[in-house]
Amino acid sequence: MSSSGDGWYHEKESAWLYLQVAAVEPDPAIRTLFLKLAATADDQANKWLAAHPGSSTVFTPAPRARLVVLLARWLGPRNIRPVLAAMKMRGLSVYTSPKATVGHAMPISVAQVGERHSSIAGGNLRAGVFGANDGLVSNASLVLGVVGAGASDETVLMTAIAGLLAGALSMAAGEYVSVRSQRDMYEYQMELEREELAEYPEAEAEELALIYNARGIEMEQARNLSIALLANPKHALDVLAREELGLNPDDLGSPWGAAAFSFIAFACGAMLPLIPIFFEMGGGHLVAAVSGITLASLFAMGMALSLFTGRHALLGGLRMMAIGGGAGLIAYSVGRLLGSVVG
């Protein structure tokens, strides 16, 4: 297809996707929203074609779009929201935003649009606890495994340091790629929104109104609200990112910052099982010391995680001890078995 028909094709693909996803969406209100957005996208395709006569009008869904539809059928649209956002589907905030009720008034400014979203500081703290827990369990299991296999003190130390570095670097690389990918998608989607807002401001306002209507606002009020929110060019893109794409720019963060945070969190947890090694403990004393430090740290982390889960702190600590302790016991047993076979 020639580039002159790209605009028409993308609108037709959007309309097709909305219809396919609506067919497997169990929520009637969300299904209706997608059907209306399909009609809007189809109307935009017709307007684009009228403005570019002679363009190609052959539409065949691309393999990527077909794969997304299969995922929606298998997993459900709600569970593949990031994939749908990458396919330029709008209205995804209905999955995460409250409907209009007495307790959840609709926003009247861009500041209120962002009030619903969670604190990035709280998310970082939670991620830090999980990262430290991963480092602790993985490196403690590694140390207990090689000790069980009968390795020398020098080998145990080198293995523990290698495990710390390998795990921390892997976590950092994974976080960098994850956050960088999110930012790339956000920047790409926002560039598309910027172009569409400049070319079709009325259509963008109507799409936003449909989203608010699906969340419980009368259509006329929803139209007035969307027009008011998009009237300020400085805030319009931010509103569209949150309400149409379901993206919160404040939660994207820095790829390098996320990588450094993950590296430090994992390394701090992985450092704890090394403490007895630095005191030159060996044999059964080393196993007891590593196990004790690991179990105590796991208990503390389990209690800390209860702040985010709302569960009982003591039960959270004991559960974390049981899970991490079980992993260490298995690693030590497998190490003993391999040591006896190889030795």
C-alpha positions in Angstrom: 0.0 0.0 0.0 1.3 3.4 -0.8 2.1 5.9 1.9 -0.7 8.2 0.6 -3.2 5.6 1.9 -1.6 5.1 5.3 -4.0 7.4 7.1 -7.1 5.7 5.7 -5.6 2.2 6.4 -4.8 3.0 10.0 -8.3 4.3 10.7 -9.8 1.2 9.0 -7.5 -1.0 11.1 -8.6 0.8 14.3 -12.2 0.3 13.4 -11.7 -3.4 12.7 -9.8 -3.8 16.0 -12.5 -2.1 18.0 -15.2 -4.4 16.5 -13.1 -7.5 17.1 -12.3 -6.6 20.7 -15.9 -5.5 21.4 -17.0 -9.0 20.3 -15.1 -10.6 23.2 -15.5 -7.8 25.8 -17.8 -9.1 28.6 -18.7 -5.7 30.0 -21.7 -4.2 28.2 -20.7 -0.6 28.8 -17.1 -1.1 27.6 -18.4 -3.1 24.6 -20.7 -0.3 23.6 -17.8 2.2 23.9 -15.7 0.1 21.5 -18.5 -0.2 19.1 -18.9 3.6 19.1 -15.2 4.2 18.7 -15.2 1.7 15.8 -17.9 3.9 14.1 -15.9 7.0 14.8 -12.7 5.5 13.3 -14.7 4.3 10.3 -16.1 7.9 9.9 -12.5 9.3 10.1 -11.4 6.9 7.4 -14.2 8.1 5.1 -13.3 11.7 5.8 -9.6 11.0 5.1 -10.5 9.3 1.8 -12.7 12.3 0.8 -9.7 14.6 1.4 -7.3 12.3 -0.5 -9.2 11.1 -3.6 -7.6 8.3 -5.6 -6.0 6.6 -2.5 -5.9 2.9 -2.1 -9.1 1.5 -0.4 -8.1 -2.1 0.0 -8.1 -3.2 3.6 -6.7 -6.5 4.9 -5.8 -6.8 8.6 -2.1 -7.0 9.2 -0.6 -10.1 10.8 0.2 -8.1 14.0 -3.5 -7.0 14.3 -4.7 -10.5 13.8 -2.3 -11.7 16.5 -3.6 -9.0 18.9 -7.2 -10.2 18.3 -6.2 -13.8 19.0 -4.6 -12.7 22.3 -7.8 -10.7 23.2 -9.9 -13.8 22.6 -7.6 -16.1 24.6 -6.7 -13.8 27.5 -9.4 -11.1 27.4 -9.0 -7.5 26.4 -8.5 -6.3 30.0 -5.4 -8.5 30.4 -3.7 -7.2 27.3 -4.2 -3.4 27.8 -0.6 -2.5 27.0 -0.8 -4.4 23.7 -4.0 -2.7 22.8 -2.5 0.7 23.6 0.4 -0.1 21.3 -2.1 -0.8 18.6 -3.5 2.7 19.0 -6.8 1.6 20.6 -8.4 4.3 22.7 -10.7 4.3 25.7 -8.5 1.8 27.7 -8.7 4.0 30.9 -12.2 2.6 31.4 -10.5 -0.6 32.7 -8.7 1.3 35.5 -10.7 4.4 36.2 -13.7 4.6 38.4 -17.2 5.1 36.9 -19.0 8.3 37.8 -20.6 7.9 41.2 -21.2 10.0 44.2 -17.9 8.8 45.6 -16.0 9.2 42.4 -16.8 12.5 40.8 -15.6 13.1 37.3 -12.6 15.4 36.7 -13.1 19.0 35.7 -9.4 19.8 35.1 -6.2 18.1 34.1 -5.0 18.2 37.7 -8.0 16.1 38.8 -7.5 13.7 35.8 -4.1 12.8 37.4 -5.4 12.5 41.0 -6.6 8.9 40.6 -3.2 7.5 39.8 -0.9 5.9 42.3 2.2 7.6 43.7 5.4 6.8 41.9 7.3 7.0 45.2 5.1 4.3 46.7 5.6 2.2 43.6 9.4 2.5 43.8 9.4 1.6 47.5 7.4 -1.5 46.8 9.6 -2.4 43.8 12.7 -1.9 46.1 11.4 -4.4 48.7 10.7 -7.0 46.0 14.1 -6.4 44.4 15.9 -6.8 47.7 13.8 -10.0 48.4 14.8 -11.4 45.0 18.4 -10.8 45.6 18.3 -12.3 49.1 16.5 -15.5 48.1 18.4 -16.1 44.9 21.9 -15.5 46.4 21.2 -17.3 49.6 19.9 -20.3 47.6 23.1 -20.1 45.5 25.4 -20.0 48.5 23.6 -22.9 50.3 23.6 -24.9 47.0 27.4 -24.7 46.6 28.0 -25.2 50.3 25.9 -28.3 50.2 28.0 -29.5 47.2 31.1 -29.3 49.4 32.8 -26.4 47.7 35.7 -24.7 49.3 35.3 -21.4 51.1 37.0 -19.5 48.3 34.7 -21.1 45.7 31.6 -20.2 47.9 32.8 -16.6 48.1 33.5 -16.2 44.4 30.2 -17.9 43.5 28.3 -15.6 45.9 29.9 -12.5 44.4 29.3 -13.7 40.9 25.6 -14.4 41.8 25.2 -10.9 43.2 26.7 -9.2 40.1 24.9 -11.4 37.6 21.5 -11.0 39.3 21.8 -7.3 39.9 23.0 -6.6 36.3 20.2 -8.8 35.0 17.6 -6.9 37.0 19.0 -3.6 36.0 19.1 -4.6 32.3 15.5 -5.9 32.5 14.2 -2.7 34.2 16.0 -0.5 31.7 14.5 -2.3 28.7 11.0 -2.3 30.3 11.0 1.4 31.2 12.6 2.4 27.9 10.0 0.4 26.0 7.2 2.0 27.9 8.6 5.5 27.2 9.1 4.6 23.5 5.5 3.5 23.3 4.3 6.6 25.1 6.3 9.0 22.9 5.1 7.2 19.7 1.5 7.3 20.9 1.7 10.9 21.9 3.1 11.9 18.6 0.1 10.3 16.9 -2.2 12.1 19.3 -0.5 15.4 18.6 -1.0 15.0 14.9 -4.7 13.9 15.2 -5.5 16.7 17.7 -4.1 19.3 15.3 -6.0 17.8 12.3 -9.2 16.5 13.9 -9.8 18.3 17.2 -13.6 17.7 17.0 -13.1 14.0 16.5 -10.7 13.8 19.4 -13.1 15.6 21.7 -15.9 13.2 20.6 -13.8 10.2 21.4 -13.0 11.5 24.8 -16.7 12.2 25.4 -17.5 8.6 24.5 -15.1 7.4 27.1 -16.7 9.6 29.8 -20.1 8.5 28.6 -19.1 4.8 29.1 -18.0 5.7 32.6 -21.5 6.9 33.5 -21.8 10.6 32.4 -24.7 11.8 30.3 -23.5 12.3 26.7 -24.2 16.1 26.6 -22.3 16.6 29.8 -19.5 14.4 28.6 -19.1 16.4 25.4 -19.0 19.7 27.4 -16.4 18.2 29.7 -14.2 16.9 26.9 -14.3 20.2 25.1 -13.3 22.0 28.3 -10.4 19.6 29.0 -9.0 19.8 25.5 -9.4 23.6 25.2 -6.0 24.2 26.7 -3.3 23.0 24.3 -0.8 22.6 27.1 -2.9 20.1 28.9 -4.8 18.5 26.0 -2.2 15.8 25.3 -1.8 14.9 28.9 -5.5 14.4 29.2 -5.7 12.2 26.1 -2.7 10.1 27.4 -4.5 9.4 30.6 -8.1 9.0 29.4 -7.7 7.6 25.9 -4.5 5.5 26.3 -4.7 4.8 30.0 -1.1 6.0 30.4 0.2 8.1 33.2 3.2 10.2 32.2 4.2 10.7 35.8 4.6 6.9 36.3 7.0 6.4 33.3 10.2 7.3 35.2 13.7 7.3 33.8 15.2 4.1 32.3 18.6 4.7 33.8 17.0 5.6 37.2 15.0 2.4 37.2 18.0 0.4 36.2 20.1 1.9 39.0 17.4 1.4 41.5 16.9 -2.2 40.6 20.6 -2.9 40.7 21.0 -1.4 44.2 17.9 -3.1 45.6 18.9 -6.5 44.3 22.5 -6.1 45.4 21.5 -5.0 48.9 19.5 -8.2 49.3 22.1 -10.4 47.7 24.8 -8.9 50.0 23.2 -10.3 53.2 24.1 -14.0 52.7 27.7 -12.9 52.1 28.1 -11.5 55.7 29.0 -14.9 57.3 31.5 -15.6 54.5 33.4 -12.4 55.2 33.7 -13.5 58.8 35.4 -16.7 57.4 32.7 -19.1 58.7 32.8 -22.5 57.1 31.0 -25.8 57.0 28.0 -26.2 59.3 28.5 -22.8 60.9 28.3 -21.1 57.5 25.0 -23.0 56.7 23.5 -22.0 60.0 24.6 -18.3 59.8 23.4 -17.9 56.2 20.1 -19.6 57.0 19.6 -17.4 60.1 20.4 -14.1 58.4 18.3 -15.1 55.4 15.2 -16.2 57.5 15.4 -13.1 59.7 15.7 -10.8 56.6 12.8 -12.6 54.9 10.6 -12.2 57.9 11.4 -8.4 58.0 10.7 -8.1 54.3 7.4 -10.0 54.6 6.3 -7.6 57.3 7.3 -4.7 55.2 5.3 -6.0 52.2 2.2 -6.1 54.4 2.2 -2.3 54.2 1.3 -2.7 50.5 -0.9 -5.8 50.7 -2.9 -4.8 53.8 -2.4 -8.4 55.2 -1.4 -9.2 58.8 2.3 -8.3 59.3 3.2 -11.4 61.3 1.5 -13.8 58.8 3.2 -11.9 56.0 6.6 -12.4 57.6 6.1 -16.1 58.3 4.8 -16.7 54.8 7.9 -15.1 53.3 10.1 -17.1 55.6 8.4 -20.3 54.5 8.8 -19.5 50.8 12.4 -18.4 50.9 13.4 -21.0 53.4 11.9 -23.7 51.2 13.9 -22.4 48.2 17.1 -22.5 50.3 16.4 -26.0 51.6 15.8 -27.3 48.1 19.0 -25.6 46.8 21.0 -27.1 49.7 19.6 -30.6 49.2 20.2 -30.5 45.4 23.8 -29.3 46.1 24.4 -32.1 48.6 23.0 -34.6 46.0 25.1 -33.3 43.2 28.2 -33.1 45.4 27.9 -36.7 46.4 27.3 -37.8 42.8 30.0 -35.7 41.2 32.5 -36.1 44.1 
